[in-house]
């Protein structure tokens, strides 16, 4: 797997998937504009039943360009989108990028302090903000470069019937209004009003493929948010890779937008992919299994990207339903899961329900975000990362010395830190040259920070995060390996394994358990006895804790760093 070697893993590619693809020399917005010309009457977006064609969406983007231009957005300015999934999000995203602005997509549920830090760090000049988050952004404005804050009332993107129901004096309507609406300070302009009043047109800026498109924040394992600089080429490359990998049918697919658009995974495989292939994008403002299941009865997905718990909860909702949309579910040809391993039980459950495939991929924000994936074929292997995408190379290096490639063991397997390189890999972190130099090596190689095993054919299996590895008596303990075995204990719903500092500088293994309802808590001795069946003694937990739930990211990934802090902050 040297720099100029052939790609042996291509033997695992699905039918017709090339190892090398010519990446179009165009901005990421070009796909939506093309789709509006090719399929003007095709439904582009469906937001809980409110639909817009590609022609209507194109006109909305053009009006939004006028609004942003009037707000003073110019070439190279950063525009913050602090929004849930909704048509206004898509329209603003494309409008800003066509003007040559740089989009900063932020989680609308962040606290005032978090928003203040990220808005200041990004240098955002204009912010389009979810109604409920407006007050927090306005309060943060003095510490930022913001010139304008605009309120976006997501309820105005809903179908007319739903807007009327929101006004009813009943509990359900009050609860829904509270979830969508907040208090907007005086003087803050309204997005939909500005769009309605927009007149004329402004030309698109001369945006090149290598121009900066996004500042996508990632905390990694350190918890310190960093703005990954992603170019239009990075984004287009990953969409083109995904299209070839899954053999998407242009002008025919229906993509479910259950992942948040402000996350790199949702941004690529919902927000960007749908327009590029002329798909209908069915958007959900937040993830509710019953709402997604209902949508399968109305406008079924042919493709859905998500995380393992999403697929599992939708399947559970279908199994619990007295009238599940069986025919709609059988339209789901492909599910693509990332961010965490997929348990084989979830794969089996989803594929039994839909008749389609559920495959696993791997990536990180710094590669826009996908670098590896399981083939879209029965040869996929649940619980593994798969093989590099087209145009993508990999190396496996020593964990303690990234300049040294590891040698295979007697079985031909290499174990070490994964490095990847390809057109989707980012340009670095904004204003963080030292961290960029640490992450992005000479020759364009990206350090992933993940320990993997690669078999002789190039198939990759995740072992663990380098920074989450626990050192016990000089031995390396991989939390994922310990967690996998401990989950098989009776009465255990979930577990997170972390290292906690012990006197003398060594680490102890701590396991934080979530118990199943009514289950009896095991003792440390019982946990260690179970662990000894498959784990080395130094990997056995010395301490156990019990929690009602594990802290998770917005897309459901367990945050081990927060688990560690829960039990060490007072020590």
C-alpha positions as CSV (number, residue, x, y, z in Angstrom):
1,X,0.0,0.0,0.0
2,X,2.8,2.4,-0.9
3,X,2.1,5.7,-2.5
4,X,2.1,4.6,-6.2
5,X,0.9,1.0,-5.7
6,X,-2.2,-0.4,-7.3
7,X,-5.3,-0.6,-5.3
8,X,-5.8,-4.3,-4.4
9,X,-9.0,-3.6,-2.6
10,X,-10.8,-2.8,-5.9
11,X,-11.5,-6.6,-6.2
12,X,-14.2,-5.9,-3.6
13,X,-15.9,-3.1,-5.5
14,X,-19.5,-3.6,-6.7
15,X,-20.3,-4.1,-10.4
16,X,-19.3,-1.2,-12.5
17,X,-17.6,0.8,-9.7
18,X,-14.3,2.3,-11.1
19,X,-11.1,2.8,-9.0
20,X,-10.6,6.2,-10.6
21,X,-13.3,8.8,-11.5
22,X,-12.8,12.2,-13.1
23,X,-14.1,14.8,-10.6
24,X,-16.0,17.5,-12.4
25,X,-14.4,20.9,-12.2
26,X,-17.4,22.8,-10.9
27,X,-18.9,24.2,-7.7
28,X,-21.1,21.9,-5.5
29,X,-24.2,24.1,-6.5
30,X,-23.9,23.1,-10.1
31,X,-25.8,19.8,-9.6
32,X,-29.0,21.5,-8.3
33,X,-28.9,24.0,-11.2
34,X,-28.6,21.2,-13.7
35,X,-31.4,19.2,-12.1
36,X,-33.7,22.2,-12.4
37,X,-33.0,22.3,-16.2
38,X,-33.4,18.5,-16.7
39,X,-36.3,17.8,-14.4
40,X,-38.1,21.1,-13.7
41,X,-41.4,19.5,-12.7
42,X,-39.9,16.7,-10.5
43,X,-40.4,17.2,-6.8
44,X,-37.2,18.4,-5.3
45,X,-38.2,18.7,-1.6
46,X,-40.8,17.3,0.6
47,X,-41.0,18.7,4.1
48,X,-43.6,16.8,6.1
49,X,-45.9,17.0,3.0
50,X,-45.0,20.5,1.8
51,X,-43.5,20.0,-1.7
52,X,-41.6,22.1,-4.2
53,X,-40.4,21.2,-7.7
54,X,-36.9,21.7,-9.0
55,X,-38.1,24.7,-10.9
56,X,-39.7,26.2,-7.8
57,X,-36.6,25.5,-5.8
58,X,-34.4,27.1,-8.3
59,X,-36.5,30.2,-8.2
60,X,-36.4,30.2,-4.4
61,X,-32.6,30.0,-4.5
62,X,-32.4,33.0,-6.9
63,X,-34.7,35.1,-4.7
64,X,-32.5,34.1,-1.7
65,X,-29.5,35.3,-3.6
66,X,-31.1,38.7,-3.9
67,X,-31.9,38.8,-0.1
68,X,-28.3,37.8,0.9
69,X,-26.9,40.3,-1.6
70,X,-29.1,43.0,0.0
71,X,-27.8,41.9,3.4
72,X,-24.3,42.7,2.2
73,X,-23.0,39.2,1.5
74,X,-20.0,39.3,-0.8
75,X,-17.5,36.9,-2.3
76,X,-15.6,35.1,0.5
77,X,-17.9,36.2,3.3
78,X,-18.9,33.6,5.9
79,X,-22.6,33.0,6.2
80,X,-23.8,31.1,9.3
81,X,-26.8,28.8,9.0
82,X,-28.1,27.9,12.4
83,X,-31.0,25.8,11.2
84,X,-32.7,22.4,11.5
85,X,-33.4,20.5,8.3
86,X,-36.0,22.4,6.3
87,X,-36.5,23.8,2.7
88,X,-35.2,27.2,3.9
89,X,-31.9,25.5,4.9
90,X,-31.4,24.1,1.5
91,X,-32.3,27.3,-0.3
92,X,-30.1,29.5,1.9
93,X,-27.2,27.0,1.5
94,X,-27.2,27.1,-2.3
95,X,-27.9,30.8,-2.4
96,X,-24.9,31.6,-0.2
97,X,-22.6,29.3,-2.1
98,X,-23.6,30.7,-5.5
99,X,-22.7,34.2,-4.3
100,X,-19.2,32.9,-3.5
101,X,-19.8,33.0,0.2
102,X,-18.5,30.4,2.7
103,X,-21.2,28.5,4.6
104,X,-20.8,27.8,8.3
105,X,-23.5,25.2,9.3
106,X,-24.1,25.2,13.0
107,X,-26.3,23.1,15.3
108,X,-29.3,25.2,16.3
109,X,-29.5,23.5,19.7
110,X,-26.1,24.8,20.8
111,X,-26.0,27.0,23.9
112,X,-25.5,30.7,23.7
113,X,-21.8,30.3,24.8
114,X,-21.2,27.6,22.1
115,X,-22.8,29.7,19.4
116,X,-20.9,32.8,20.5
117,X,-17.6,31.0,20.3
118,X,-18.2,29.4,16.9
119,X,-19.7,32.5,15.3
120,X,-16.7,34.5,16.5
121,X,-14.1,31.9,15.4
122,X,-15.6,31.5,11.9
123,X,-15.8,35.3,11.3
124,X,-19.4,35.0,10.1
125,X,-20.8,38.2,8.7
126,X,-24.5,37.2,8.4
127,X,-26.4,34.5,10.3
128,X,-29.7,32.9,9.3
129,X,-31.1,31.5,12.5
130,X,-33.8,29.1,13.7
131,X,-36.6,31.1,15.5
132,X,-35.8,29.5,18.8
133,X,-32.1,30.2,18.7
134,X,-32.4,33.9,17.6
135,X,-32.2,35.4,21.1
136,X,-29.0,33.4,21.8
137,X,-27.3,34.6,18.6
138,X,-28.4,38.2,19.1
139,X,-27.0,38.1,22.6
140,X,-23.7,36.7,21.2
141,X,-23.5,39.3,18.4
142,X,-21.3,41.9,20.2
143,X,-18.5,39.4,20.5
144,X,-18.6,38.4,16.8
145,X,-18.2,40.0,13.3
146,X,-21.9,39.6,12.6
147,X,-23.5,42.5,10.7
148,X,-27.0,40.9,10.4
149,X,-29.1,38.3,12.1
150,X,-32.2,37.0,10.3
151,X,-34.9,34.9,11.9
152,X,-36.1,31.8,10.1
153,X,-39.6,30.6,11.2
154,X,-39.4,26.9,10.1
155,X,-43.2,26.6,10.7
156,X,-43.7,28.7,7.5
157,X,-42.0,25.9,5.5
158,X,-44.7,23.4,6.6
159,X,-47.9,22.6,4.6
160,X,-50.7,25.1,4.9
161,X,-52.8,22.6,6.8
162,X,-50.1,22.0,9.4
163,X,-49.6,25.8,9.8
164,X,-53.3,26.1,10.6
165,X,-53.2,23.2,13.1
166,X,-50.4,25.0,14.9
167,X,-52.8,27.8,15.7
168,X,-55.3,25.6,17.5
169,X,-55.7,26.2,21.3
170,X,-55.0,22.5,22.1
171,X,-52.1,20.9,24.0
172,X,-50.5,19.2,21.0
173,X,-50.4,22.4,19.0
174,X,-49.0,24.3,22.0
175,X,-46.2,21.8,22.4
176,X,-45.4,21.9,18.7
177,X,-45.3,25.7,18.7
178,X,-43.0,25.6,21.7
179,X,-40.6,23.3,19.8
180,X,-40.6,25.5,16.7
181,X,-40.9,29.1,17.9
182,X,-39.0,31.3,20.3
183,X,-38.9,34.9,21.3
184,X,-37.4,37.1,18.6
185,X,-35.9,40.5,19.8
186,X,-37.2,43.7,18.2
187,X,-35.4,44.7,15.0
188,X,-34.6,41.2,13.8
189,X,-35.7,40.7,10.2
190,X,-37.7,37.7,9.1
191,X,-36.4,35.4,6.3
192,X,-39.7,34.5,4.7
193,X,-40.8,38.2,4.6
194,X,-37.5,39.2,2.9
195,X,-37.8,36.4,0.4
196,X,-41.4,37.4,-0.5
197,X,-40.3,41.0,-1.1
198,X,-37.2,40.1,-3.1
199,X,-37.2,41.6,-6.6
200,X,-34.9,41.2,-9.6
201,X,-31.9,38.9,-9.8
202,X,-28.2,39.0,-8.9
203,X,-25.6,37.1,-10.9
204,X,-23.7,34.1,-9.4
205,X,-20.1,34.8,-8.5
206,X,-17.3,33.2,-10.4
207,X,-16.8,30.2,-8.0
208,X,-14.1,27.7,-8.8
209,X,-13.8,24.1,-7.7
210,X,-10.8,24.9,-5.5
211,X,-12.5,27.8,-3.7
212,X,-13.5,27.4,-0.1
213,X,-17.2,26.3,0.3
214,X,-17.6,25.3,3.9
215,X,-16.2,25.8,7.4
216,X,-17.4,22.6,9.0
217,X,-16.8,22.4,12.7
218,X,-15.5,19.2,14.2
219,X,-14.4,18.6,17.8
220,X,-12.8,15.2,17.3
221,X,-11.7,13.5,20.5
222,X,-10.2,16.7,22.1
223,X,-13.6,18.5,22.3
224,X,-12.0,21.7,21.0
225,X,-14.1,22.8,17.9
226,X,-12.0,23.4,14.8
227,X,-13.2,24.7,11.5
228,X,-12.3,22.2,8.7
229,X,-11.9,24.0,5.4
230,X,-13.7,22.1,2.7
231,X,-13.5,23.2,-0.9
232,X,-16.2,22.8,-3.6
233,X,-13.9,20.1,-5.1
234,X,-13.9,18.2,-1.8
235,X,-17.7,18.2,-1.7
236,X,-18.2,17.4,-5.4
237,X,-15.7,14.5,-5.2
238,X,-17.5,12.8,-2.3
239,X,-20.9,13.1,-4.0
240,X,-19.5,11.7,-7.2
241,X,-17.9,8.9,-5.3
242,X,-21.2,8.1,-3.6
243,X,-23.1,8.2,-6.8
244,X,-20.7,5.6,-8.4
245,X,-20.6,3.5,-5.3
246,X,-24.3,3.1,-5.0
247,X,-25.3,3.2,-8.7
248,X,-27.9,5.9,-8.0
249,X,-30.4,6.4,-10.8
250,X,-30.5,10.0,-11.9
251,X,-33.9,11.6,-11.7
252,X,-35.5,8.6,-10.0
253,X,-34.3,8.3,-6.4
254,X,-36.0,9.5,-3.2
255,X,-33.5,10.4,-0.4
256,X,-34.5,10.7,3.2
257,X,-32.9,13.6,5.1
258,X,-33.0,12.3,8.6
259,X,-29.4,13.2,9.4
260,X,-29.0,16.8,10.3
261,X,-27.7,18.9,7.4
262,X,-25.3,20.7,9.8
263,X,-23.4,17.4,10.2
264,X,-20.9,16.4,7.5
265,X,-22.6,13.1,6.9
266,X,-26.1,14.7,6.4
267,X,-24.6,17.5,4.4
268,X,-23.0,15.2,1.8
269,X,-25.5,12.3,1.6
270,X,-28.7,14.4,2.0
271,X,-28.2,18.1,1.2
272,X,-25.6,17.7,-1.6
273,X,-26.4,14.3,-3.1
274,X,-30.1,14.8,-3.7
275,X,-29.6,17.8,-6.0
276,X,-26.6,16.2,-7.8
277,X,-28.6,13.2,-8.9
278,X,-32.0,14.9,-9.3
279,X,-33.5,13.0,-6.3
280,X,-36.5,14.0,-4.2
281,X,-35.2,15.0,-0.8
282,X,-37.7,14.2,2.0
283,X,-36.7,16.4,5.0
284,X,-37.3,15.8,8.6
285,X,-36.7,18.7,11.1
286,X,-35.7,16.2,13.8
287,X,-35.6,12.4,14.1
288,X,-38.8,10.8,15.2
289,X,-39.1,7.1,14.1
290,X,-42.9,7.3,13.9
291,X,-42.8,10.4,11.6
292,X,-40.2,8.7,9.3
293,X,-42.3,5.5,9.2
294,X,-45.4,7.5,8.3
295,X,-43.5,9.1,5.4
296,X,-42.7,5.6,4.0
297,X,-46.5,5.3,3.5
298,X,-46.6,8.6,1.6
299,X,-43.3,9.0,-0.2
300,X,-41.1,6.0,0.3
301,X,-37.3,6.3,0.4
302,X,-35.1,4.5,-2.0
303,X,-32.0,5.6,-0.1
304,X,-31.4,6.6,3.5
305,X,-28.2,7.6,5.2
306,X,-28.2,7.4,9.0
307,X,-26.6,5.9,12.1
308,X,-27.3,2.4,13.4
309,X,-29.8,3.5,16.2
310,X,-31.9,5.3,13.5
311,X,-32.4,2.2,11.4
312,X,-33.1,0.1,14.5
313,X,-35.7,2.5,15.9
314,X,-37.5,2.8,12.5
315,X,-37.6,-1.0,12.3
316,X,-38.9,-1.3,15.8
317,X,-41.6,1.3,15.1
318,X,-42.6,-0.7,12.0
319,X,-42.8,-4.0,14.0
320,X,-44.9,-2.3,16.7
321,X,-47.3,-0.8,14.2
322,X,-50.6,-2.5,13.5
323,X,-50.5,-1.2,9.9
324,X,-46.9,-0.6,8.9
325,X,-46.3,0.8,5.4
326,X,-45.0,-2.5,4.1
327,X,-45.0,-1.7,0.4
328,X,-43.3,1.6,1.1
329,X,-40.6,0.1,3.2
330,X,-39.8,-2.4,0.4
331,X,-38.8,0.5,-1.8
332,X,-35.7,1.2,0.4
333,X,-33.1,-0.2,-1.9
334,X,-30.1,1.0,0.2
335,X,-29.3,2.2,3.6
336,X,-25.9,3.7,4.4
337,X,-24.8,3.9,8.0
338,X,-21.8,5.6,9.5
339,X,-20.3,7.2,12.7
340,X,-20.4,3.9,14.6
341,X,-20.4,0.2,13.9
342,X,-23.6,-1.5,12.9
343,X,-24.5,-4.4,15.0
344,X,-25.3,-7.5,12.9
345,X,-28.8,-7.7,14.6
346,X,-29.6,-4.2,13.2
347,X,-28.5,-5.2,9.7
348,X,-30.6,-8.3,9.8
349,X,-33.7,-6.5,11.1
350,X,-33.5,-3.7,8.6
351,X,-32.8,-5.9,5.6
352,X,-35.7,-8.3,6.6
353,X,-38.0,-5.3,6.8
354,X,-37.0,-3.6,3.5
355,X,-35.5,-6.3,1.3
356,X,-32.7,-3.8,0.6
357,X,-29.1,-3.6,1.8
358,X,-27.8,-1.8,4.9
359,X,-24.1,-1.1,4.5
360,X,-21.5,0.6,6.6
361,X,-19.1,3.4,5.7
362,X,-16.3,5.3,7.3
363,X,-15.1,8.8,7.3
364,X,-14.6,12.1,9.2
365,X,-15.4,15.7,8.6
366,X,-11.9,16.3,7.3
367,X,-12.7,14.1,4.2
368,X,-16.1,15.5,3.4
369,X,-16.8,13.0,5.0
370,X,-16.6,9.5,3.5
371,X,-13.3,7.7,2.7
372,X,-14.2,4.0,2.9
373,X,-17.3,1.9,2.5
374,X,-18.7,-1.6,2.2
375,X,-19.6,-2.5,-1.3
376,X,-23.3,-2.2,-2.2
377,X,-23.5,-6.0,-2.7
378,X,-24.2,-9.1,-0.7
379,X,-20.4,-9.4,-0.1
380,X,-20.5,-6.5,2.4
381,X,-19.4,-7.4,5.9
382,X,-21.4,-5.8,8.7
383,X,-19.3,-4.4,11.5
384,X,-16.4,-3.5,9.3
385,X,-15.4,-0.3,7.5
386,X,-15.0,-1.9,4.0
387,X,-12.5,-0.6,1.5
388,X,-11.4,2.8,0.2
389,X,-13.7,4.8,-2.1
390,X,-12.6,5.5,-5.8
391,X,-9.7,7.9,-6.1
392,X,-8.8,7.2,-2.5
393,X,-5.5,5.7,-1.2
394,X,-4.7,4.4,2.3
395,X,-1.7,3.5,4.4
396,X,-1.3,1.9,7.8
397,X,1.4,3.4,10.0
398,X,2.9,2.8,13.4
399,X,0.7,4.3,16.1
400,X,3.7,6.0,17.7
401,X,5.6,6.9,14.5
402,X,3.4,8.0,11.6
403,X,6.5,8.0,9.3
404,X,6.9,4.2,9.6
405,X,4.5,1.9,7.7
406,X,3.7,-1.3,9.6
407,X,4.6,-4.7,8.3
408,X,2.0,-7.4,8.0
409,X,1.9,-10.2,10.6
410,X,2.0,-13.9,9.7
411,X,-1.6,-13.7,8.5
412,X,-0.8,-10.8,6.2
413,X,-2.8,-8.4,8.4
414,X,-1.5,-4.9,9.2
415,X,-2.5,-3.1,12.4
416,X,-1.9,0.6,13.0
417,X,-3.2,4.1,12.4
418,X,-5.1,4.6,9.2
419,X,-4.0,7.4,6.8
420,X,-6.1,8.3,3.8
421,X,-5.6,10.5,0.7
422,X,-8.0,11.6,-2.0
423,X,-9.7,14.5,-3.6
424,X,-12.2,14.7,-0.7
425,X,-9.5,15.4,1.9
426,X,-9.7,18.9,3.3
427,X,-7.2,21.8,3.1
428,X,-6.7,22.2,6.8
429,X,-8.2,23.9,9.8
430,X,-8.9,27.6,9.7
431,X,-6.4,29.7,11.7
432,X,-4.8,26.5,13.2
433,X,-1.6,25.9,11.4
434,X,-0.1,23.6,14.1
435,X,-3.1,21.4,14.3
436,X,-3.3,21.3,10.5
437,X,0.4,20.2,10.3
438,X,-0.3,17.5,12.9
439,X,-3.4,16.1,11.0
440,X,-2.4,16.7,7.4
441,X,1.0,15.2,6.4
442,X,3.3,15.7,3.5
443,X,1.8,14.3,0.2
444,X,-1.8,15.1,1.3
445,X,-2.1,12.2,3.7
446,X,-4.7,12.6,6.4
447,X,-4.2,11.1,9.8
448,X,-7.5,9.7,10.9
449,X,-6.6,8.9,14.5
450,X,-8.2,5.5,14.1
451,X,-6.5,2.2,14.7
452,X,-7.5,-0.4,12.1
453,X,-6.7,-3.9,10.9
454,X,-6.3,-4.3,7.1
455,X,-6.3,-7.8,5.6
456,X,-4.1,-8.8,2.6
457,X,-6.9,-7.8,0.2
458,X,-7.3,-4.3,1.6
459,X,-10.4,-4.9,3.7
460,X,-10.5,-2.6,6.7
461,X,-11.8,-3.3,10.2
462,X,-11.9,-0.6,12.9
463,X,-10.1,-1.4,16.2
464,X,-10.4,2.0,18.0
465,X,-9.5,5.6,18.3
466,X,-5.9,6.3,19.0
467,X,-6.7,9.1,21.4
468,X,-9.2,6.9,23.3
469,X,-6.8,4.0,23.7
470,X,-6.1,3.1,27.3
471,X,-2.6,2.3,28.5
472,X,-2.5,-0.2,31.4
473,X,0.9,-1.3,32.6
474,X,2.3,-0.4,29.2
475,X,-0.3,-2.5,27.4
476,X,-2.7,-1.0,24.9
477,X,-6.4,-1.5,25.7
478,X,-8.9,-0.7,22.9
479,X,-12.3,0.4,24.4
480,X,-14.4,-0.9,21.5
481,X,-13.0,-4.4,21.9
482,X,-13.9,-4.4,25.6
483,X,-17.3,-2.9,25.0
484,X,-18.2,-5.4,22.4
485,X,-17.7,-8.3,24.8
486,X,-19.3,-6.6,27.8
487,X,-22.5,-5.9,25.8
488,X,-23.1,-9.7,25.7
489,X,-23.6,-9.8,29.5
490,X,-27.2,-10.5,30.6
491,X,-29.1,-7.4,31.5
492,X,-26.8,-4.9,29.8
493,X,-28.4,-2.5,27.4
494,X,-25.2,-0.5,26.6
495,X,-21.8,0.2,27.9
496,X,-18.9,2.7,27.4
497,X,-15.4,1.9,28.4
498,X,-12.9,4.7,29.2
499,X,-9.5,5.1,31.0
500,X,-9.3,7.0,34.3
501,X,-6.0,8.1,35.7
502,X,-4.8,6.0,38.7
503,X,-2.2,6.9,41.3
504,X,1.3,6.5,39.9
505,X,0.3,7.7,36.4
506,X,-1.1,4.4,35.0
507,X,-4.7,4.1,33.7
508,X,-7.5,2.0,35.1
509,X,-10.3,0.6,32.9
510,X,-13.7,2.0,33.8
511,X,-17.0,0.6,32.4
512,X,-20.1,2.7,32.5
513,X,-23.2,0.5,32.1
514,X,-26.8,1.2,31.1
515,X,-29.0,-1.6,32.4
516,X,-32.0,-3.1,30.7
517,X,-35.3,-2.4,32.5
518,X,-35.6,-4.5,35.6
519,X,-32.1,-6.0,35.3
520,X,-29.9,-6.5,38.4
521,X,-26.6,-4.6,38.4
522,X,-23.6,-6.9,38.2
523,X,-20.7,-6.6,40.6
524,X,-17.1,-5.8,39.6
525,X,-16.2,-9.4,40.1
526,X,-19.0,-10.6,37.9
527,X,-18.0,-8.1,35.2
528,X,-14.3,-9.2,35.4
529,X,-15.3,-12.9,35.3
530,X,-17.3,-12.4,32.2
531,X,-14.5,-10.4,30.6
532,X,-11.9,-13.1,31.3
533,X,-13.6,-15.3,28.7
534,X,-12.2,-13.2,25.9
535,X,-10.1,-10.3,27.2
536,X,-6.6,-10.1,28.6
537,X,-6.5,-9.4,32.3
538,X,-5.0,-6.0,31.9
539,X,-8.1,-5.0,29.8
540,X,-10.6,-6.0,32.5
541,X,-12.5,-3.1,34.2
542,X,-11.2,-2.2,37.6
543,X,-14.2,0.1,38.2
544,X,-17.8,0.0,37.1
545,X,-20.5,2.7,37.2
546,X,-24.2,2.8,36.2
547,X,-26.0,5.5,34.3
548,X,-29.5,6.0,33.0
549,X,-28.1,6.8,29.6
550,X,-24.8,7.4,27.9
551,X,-24.0,10.9,26.5
552,X,-24.4,10.9,22.7
553,X,-23.7,13.3,19.9
554,X,-26.4,14.8,17.7
555,X,-26.3,11.7,15.5
556,X,-26.2,9.2,18.3
557,X,-22.5,8.5,18.7
558,X,-21.4,7.7,22.3
559,X,-19.1,10.5,23.6
560,X,-16.5,8.7,25.5
561,X,-14.7,11.9,26.5
562,X,-17.9,13.1,28.3
563,X,-18.2,9.7,30.0
564,X,-14.7,10.1,31.3
565,X,-15.4,13.6,32.6
566,X,-18.5,12.3,34.4
567,X,-16.4,10.2,36.7
568,X,-13.1,12.2,36.9
569,X,-14.2,15.8,37.4
570,X,-14.1,15.6,41.2
571,X,-10.9,13.6,41.4
